Amino acid sequence: MTREDEAGIGPTEEDPSSEAGDAPRGKGKDTAKASKDRHANSPDTPSGSVSDRAGEDEPDVDAEKPATTSRRISVSLRLRTLVVASLLVLLLAATGAMTWLYLGERGKVEAQQRQAAADRHAEQIALDYAVGAAKVNFQDLNAWKARLIQGTTPNLARKLTKAGTQMQQLFIPLEWNSDATPLVAKVRSNTNGIYVVDTFVSVTTKTKQTPDVLPSTATYSITIDSNDNWQISDVGGIGALAGPK
């Protein structure tokens, strides 16, 4: 043994740990990352961590809130639409009922007005005829006979013409003069447009035997057919003139 050996100066065996200690720090990090990757890719290791799986299983509360709000808005809109539609239906029904009642009452009023106008027309025809028939001037009997058949049906006109010819044989010797003014006429009945009108006329009469004016009231029952151009079909109250029917 030499002195160098005894002093420990000679060459010594290299320490593997010293080489590892002298290696760069970055190489150690790469080694740790590779180990972690191998562990993650190992078939025995689950693909995700427990925390990751827990996060996937938990429901998304924030995602459910908009859907619930949307459903509430939809239900609210449906209820509002239903209420509005119901109100509109009620309004239309009320309007229809009021219109029906109005039209019904209006129809009744118009029918009553038409009937009243028809009654007045019949009464005026009867009154005019009665006044004309009651006016007699023995010096102008043709005018009287013309008024006697005016506005009458052909059948009644023939009867009245015959009766007028017979009556003039009485008027001339008596020198008959009479005047008339209307009093009142009133519809007694109306059957299918055939009116019977009671007519009252104030008459003043003078004759050769009675030079003083003799007042009286003449009453006529006059039948008017509105279906036949409002012609007079019968006259009662002047039986001597009309003769047998």
C-alpha positions as CSV (number, residue, x, y, z in Angstrom):
1,M,0.0,0.0,0.0
2,T,1.2,3.3,-1.0
3,R,1.0,6.5,0.9
4,E,-1.8,7.9,-1.4
5,D,-3.9,4.9,-0.6
6,E,-3.4,5.4,3.0
7,A,-4.3,9.1,2.9
8,G,-7.5,8.5,0.9
9,I,-6.4,10.7,-1.9
10,G,-6.6,8.1,-4.7
11,P,-9.6,7.8,-7.0
12,T,-12.9,6.7,-5.4
13,E,-16.1,5.0,-6.7
14,E,-18.7,7.4,-8.1
15,D,-22.0,7.9,-6.1
16,P,-25.0,7.4,-8.2
17,S,-27.0,9.7,-5.9
18,S,-24.6,12.5,-6.5
19,E,-25.4,12.3,-10.2
20,A,-29.0,12.4,-9.5
21,G,-28.6,15.4,-7.3
22,D,-26.6,17.2,-9.9
23,A,-29.3,16.6,-12.6
24,P,-31.4,19.6,-13.8
25,R,-34.6,20.3,-11.8
26,G,-36.8,20.4,-14.9
27,K,-36.0,16.8,-15.7
28,G,-37.5,15.8,-12.3
29,K,-40.8,17.6,-13.1
30,D,-41.1,15.8,-16.4
31,T,-40.5,12.5,-14.7
32,A,-43.3,13.2,-12.2
33,K,-45.7,14.3,-14.9
34,A,-45.1,11.2,-16.9
35,S,-45.7,9.1,-13.9
36,K,-49.1,10.9,-13.3
37,D,-50.1,10.4,-16.9
38,R,-49.3,6.7,-16.7
39,H,-51.4,6.5,-13.6
40,A,-54.3,8.2,-15.3
41,N,-54.1,6.0,-18.4
42,S,-53.9,2.9,-16.3
43,P,-56.8,0.5,-17.0
44,D,-57.2,0.1,-13.2
45,T,-57.7,3.8,-12.7
46,P,-61.2,5.4,-13.2
47,S,-61.4,7.9,-16.1
48,G,-62.4,10.7,-13.8
49,S,-62.0,11.7,-10.3
50,V,-64.8,11.5,-7.7
51,S,-65.3,15.2,-7.7
52,D,-65.6,15.3,-11.4
53,R,-68.3,12.5,-11.4
54,A,-70.1,14.2,-8.6
55,G,-70.3,17.4,-10.6
56,E,-71.7,15.5,-13.6
57,D,-74.5,13.8,-11.5
58,E,-75.7,17.0,-9.9
59,P,-78.7,18.7,-11.7
60,D,-78.2,22.1,-13.3
61,V,-80.4,24.2,-11.0
62,D,-79.7,27.4,-13.0
63,A,-80.9,25.6,-16.2
64,E,-84.2,24.5,-14.7
65,K,-85.2,28.0,-13.5
66,P,-85.8,29.5,-17.0
67,A,-87.9,26.5,-18.0
68,T,-90.1,26.8,-14.8
69,T,-90.5,30.5,-15.4
70,S,-91.4,29.9,-19.0
71,R,-94.1,27.4,-18.0
72,R,-95.5,29.9,-15.4
73,I,-95.7,32.7,-18.0
74,S,-97.4,30.3,-20.5
75,V,-100.0,29.3,-17.9
76,S,-100.6,32.9,-17.0
77,L,-101.1,33.9,-20.6
78,R,-103.5,31.0,-21.2
79,L,-105.6,32.0,-18.1
80,R,-105.6,35.6,-19.3
81,T,-106.7,34.6,-22.8
82,L,-109.4,32.4,-21.3
83,V,-110.7,35.3,-19.2
84,V,-110.7,37.7,-22.1
85,A,-112.5,35.2,-24.3
86,S,-115.1,34.6,-21.7
87,L,-115.7,38.3,-21.3
88,L,-116.0,38.7,-25.0
89,V,-118.6,35.9,-25.2
90,L,-120.6,37.4,-22.4
91,L,-120.5,40.8,-24.0
92,L,-121.6,39.4,-27.4
93,A,-124.4,37.5,-25.8
94,A,-125.6,40.6,-23.9
95,T,-125.3,42.7,-27.0
96,G,-127.3,40.1,-29.0
97,A,-130.0,39.9,-26.4
98,M,-130.3,43.6,-26.2
99,T,-130.4,43.8,-30.1
100,W,-133.1,41.1,-30.2
101,L,-135.2,42.8,-27.6
102,Y,-134.8,46.2,-29.3
103,L,-135.7,44.8,-32.7
104,G,-138.6,42.9,-31.2
105,E,-140.0,46.0,-29.5
106,R,-139.3,48.1,-32.5
107,G,-141.2,45.6,-34.7
108,K,-144.2,45.7,-32.3
109,V,-144.2,49.5,-32.3
110,E,-143.9,49.7,-36.0
111,A,-146.8,47.2,-36.4
112,Q,-148.9,49.2,-34.0
113,Q,-148.1,52.4,-35.9
114,R,-149.1,50.8,-39.2
115,Q,-152.3,49.5,-37.8
116,A,-153.2,52.9,-36.3
117,A,-152.5,54.5,-39.7
118,A,-154.7,52.0,-41.4
119,D,-157.5,52.6,-38.9
120,R,-157.3,56.3,-39.4
121,H,-157.4,55.8,-43.2
122,A,-160.5,53.6,-43.0
123,E,-162.2,56.1,-40.6
124,Q,-161.5,59.0,-43.0
125,I,-162.9,57.2,-46.0
126,A,-166.0,56.3,-44.1
127,L,-166.5,59.9,-42.8
128,D,-166.0,61.5,-46.2
129,Y,-168.5,59.1,-47.8
130,A,-171.1,59.6,-45.0
131,V,-170.9,63.4,-45.4
132,G,-171.2,63.2,-49.2
133,A,-174.2,60.8,-49.0
134,A,-176.0,63.1,-46.4
135,K,-175.7,66.2,-48.5
136,V,-178.8,66.5,-50.8
137,N,-179.9,69.3,-53.1
138,F,-183.1,68.5,-54.9
139,Q,-182.0,70.9,-57.7
140,D,-178.8,68.9,-58.3
141,L,-179.5,65.3,-57.6
142,N,-177.0,64.0,-60.2
143,A,-174.2,65.3,-58.0
144,W,-175.7,63.6,-55.0
145,K,-176.0,60.3,-56.9
146,A,-172.4,60.6,-58.0
147,R,-171.3,61.0,-54.4
148,L,-173.5,58.1,-53.4
149,I,-171.6,55.6,-55.4
150,Q,-168.1,57.2,-55.1
151,G,-165.5,54.8,-53.8
152,T,-167.8,51.8,-53.7
153,T,-167.4,48.4,-55.3
154,P,-169.2,47.7,-58.6
155,N,-171.7,45.5,-56.9
156,L,-172.6,48.1,-54.3
157,A,-172.6,50.9,-56.9
158,R,-175.3,49.2,-58.9
159,K,-177.5,48.8,-55.8
160,L,-177.0,52.4,-54.7
161,T,-177.7,53.7,-58.2
162,K,-181.0,52.0,-58.2
163,A,-181.8,53.2,-54.7
164,G,-180.8,56.8,-55.7
165,T,-183.2,56.8,-58.7
166,Q,-186.0,55.8,-56.4
167,M,-185.1,58.4,-53.8
168,Q,-185.0,61.3,-56.2
169,Q,-188.7,60.8,-56.8
170,L,-189.2,61.7,-53.1
171,F,-186.7,64.6,-53.0
172,I,-188.1,66.6,-55.8
173,P,-191.6,66.9,-54.6
174,L,-190.4,67.7,-51.1
175,E,-187.8,70.1,-52.3
176,W,-185.3,68.4,-50.1
177,N,-182.2,70.2,-49.0
178,S,-179.8,68.9,-46.4
179,D,-176.3,69.7,-45.3
180,A,-173.9,67.6,-43.3
181,T,-170.7,68.0,-41.2
182,P,-168.6,65.2,-39.9
183,L,-168.7,64.3,-36.2
184,V,-166.7,61.1,-35.6
185,A,-165.8,57.8,-37.1
186,K,-164.5,54.7,-35.3
187,V,-163.3,51.4,-36.4
188,R,-165.6,48.7,-34.9
189,S,-163.8,45.7,-36.3
190,N,-161.0,44.6,-38.6
191,T,-161.1,41.1,-40.0
192,N,-158.3,40.2,-42.4
193,G,-158.2,43.8,-43.7
194,I,-162.0,44.3,-43.9
195,Y,-163.0,47.2,-41.7
196,V,-166.4,48.0,-40.3
197,V,-166.5,51.7,-39.3
198,D,-169.3,53.4,-37.3
199,T,-169.7,56.9,-38.6
200,F,-171.7,59.8,-37.2
201,V,-172.6,62.9,-39.1
202,S,-174.5,66.1,-38.0
203,V,-177.3,66.8,-40.6
204,T,-179.5,69.9,-41.0
205,T,-182.5,69.4,-43.2
206,K,-185.1,71.7,-44.8
207,T,-188.1,70.7,-46.9
208,K,-191.2,72.3,-48.4
209,Q,-193.3,71.1,-45.5
210,T,-190.6,72.1,-42.8
211,P,-189.0,75.4,-43.9
212,D,-187.3,75.6,-40.5
213,V,-183.9,73.8,-40.2
214,L,-184.3,70.4,-38.7
215,P,-181.1,69.2,-37.0
216,S,-180.4,65.5,-36.7
217,T,-177.6,63.0,-36.5
218,A,-177.1,60.4,-39.2
219,T,-175.4,57.1,-38.3
220,Y,-173.8,54.9,-40.9
221,S,-172.1,51.6,-40.7
222,I,-169.7,51.4,-43.5
223,T,-167.7,48.4,-44.6
224,I,-164.3,49.0,-46.3
225,D,-162.2,46.3,-47.9
226,S,-158.5,47.3,-47.7
227,N,-157.6,44.3,-49.8
228,D,-159.6,45.7,-52.7
229,N,-158.1,49.2,-53.0
230,W,-159.9,50.4,-49.9
231,Q,-163.3,50.3,-51.7
232,I,-166.6,50.5,-49.8
233,S,-168.4,47.1,-50.1
234,D,-171.4,47.8,-47.9
235,V,-173.3,50.7,-46.3
236,G,-175.7,50.4,-43.4
237,G,-177.9,53.1,-41.9
238,I,-179.4,54.3,-45.1
239,G,-181.6,51.3,-45.8
240,A,-184.0,53.3,-47.9
241,L,-181.2,54.1,-50.2
242,A,-179.3,50.9,-50.2
243,G,-182.3,48.7,-50.6
244,P,-182.1,44.9,-49.9
245,K,-178.6,43.5,-49.8
